[in-house]
Amino acid sequence: MKRYLTAAALSLSLAMPGVAIAKTKLNMASTYPSSLTQLGTLGVSLSANVEAMSGGELELKFFEPGALVPALEVFDAVSNGSVDAAWSTPGYWQGKEPSLALFSAVPFGPDAREFGAWLLFGGGEEMMQKVYAKYNIHSIICGVIAPEASGWFREPVNSIEDLAGKKMRFFGLGAKVMQKLGVDTQLLGAADIYPALERGTIDATEFSQPAIDLKLGFYQIAKHYYFPGWHQQSTSFELMINTERWNALSDAEKAMLTTACRANYALGMAEGEAIQGAALAELESKGVTIHKWDQATLDKFESTWNEVAAEIAASDAAFKEAWDSLSAFRAEYKKWSDVGYLK
């Protein structure tokens, strides 16, 4: 429960420097370690900005993965109230609610500009919050990163048929596409990928963009790096808060958290674009070969994705609602992007 000071108590506390004014504290579990470029550092920045904006009266305390709960168990922990909040991405929870993946990253989907337009002004975030409400969670879109790579492989992939039978770490809706193409996909947290690749538990992996993958050292095992990241042209992040804790916040505290998340979206987009060129150059200096999928392979990925989307929409009403909304928004947006931007 929040505590509010009466006028008399406030006067007394000001007269007695040793008496601290009550502040609101939210413990925030993280799916990503604080040291991980963008994925973790954006969560740390969010925490620092909230404290600065509130003058220290609202604390959103960042906890490393495993400090409160394991990285991929933060959804349940926020839902049941064992932790107040979590820093993560909706795509990790598609096993609980298929539609949540659409608010994280969409194969052959929008870039960060277009995605933000739909999420924040096209009704996307509102639909996401409606889904989360069933689980006692309030979630705010709270960051974004630029396009990802689509995979690290030990040997070149000469045709899409070469993917069949491989064991590969893969995220989100893109994993559904890879499964249809015969890939055995696994969802692993950041810290578990390198050991799995090193031991041969997985044959290949995708994780994130060059600056982040460089940090994780995949180039030491796999030297063939494939682009574009058709499965994640942008990836959004979230601040999940237990509904009771959210409702107990003041209007000012809710506004500060929401505003800090909006700022985090802009910062993530700008930083992600700024750091990839240098990262690619460093990876090439370490012997990595950069590949681009040919158009026929991309066309196969896309047609397979369209099959996956149609299948999920046919079986899940919330997914269909979000997919129809995004598709309609993109059709309208295309009129603007076709004339407004240089190709």
GIMO-V720548 format. One line per field, one symbol per residue. ss: DSSP state (H for helix, E for strand, - for the rest). phi: phi as a letter, one per 20 degrees, with the letter a starting at -180 (. if undefined). psi: psi as a letter, one per 20 degrees, with the letter a starting at -180 (. if undefined). Layout:
BEGIN
ss->???
phi->???
psi->???
END
This chain:
BEGIN
ss->------HHHHHHHHH--------EEEEEEE----------HHHHHHHHHHHHH----EEEEEE-------HHHHHHHHHH----EEEE-HHHH----HHHHHH--------HHHHHHHHHH--HHHHHHHHHH---EEEEEEEEE-----EEE------HHHH---EEE--HHHHHHHHH---EEE---HHHHHHHHHH----EE----HHHHHHH-HHH---EEEE-------EEEEEEEEHHHHHH--HHHHHHHHHHHHHHHHHHHHHHHH-HHHHHHHHHH---EEEE--HHHHHHHHHHHHHHHHHHHHH-HHHHHHHHHHHHHHHHHHHHHHHH---
phi->.fddefgffffffffcgfeeffcecdedfcfdffefgmgefffffggffffffemnecddefcfgnfdbggedfgfffgenfcfbbdacfffdffebgffffedacgleffffffffffecdnffffgffffgfdmcdcdfcrbcfgeedqdcfcgeebffffgnfebfbdmfgffffffeneeecddfgfefggffffnfcebbdbbegfefgfemfffddddddcffgebfbceccdecggfffffffgffffffffffffffffffffgffdffffffffffeneeedcffffffffgfffffffffffffdcfffgffffffffffffffgfffdedfe
psi->qqppprgghggghhinhioqpprppppoqqhqqhippfgghhhggggghghghikiiopnpppqpihgqqgjjhghgggijhqgrqobqhhijhhgohhhhhjgpppkaqahghghggghijighghghhghhijkpppppjrqrrqrrjqpqhqqohrhhihpiqpppqqbhhhhghghjjpoqqoqrgiigghhggijhqhrqqfbrghghghikhiigpiooqrrmhimiqpqrqopppgghghiqrhggghgggghhghhggggggghhhihghggggghijjpppqpqrhhghhggghgghggghgghhiohhggggggggggghgghhhghhhhqp.
END
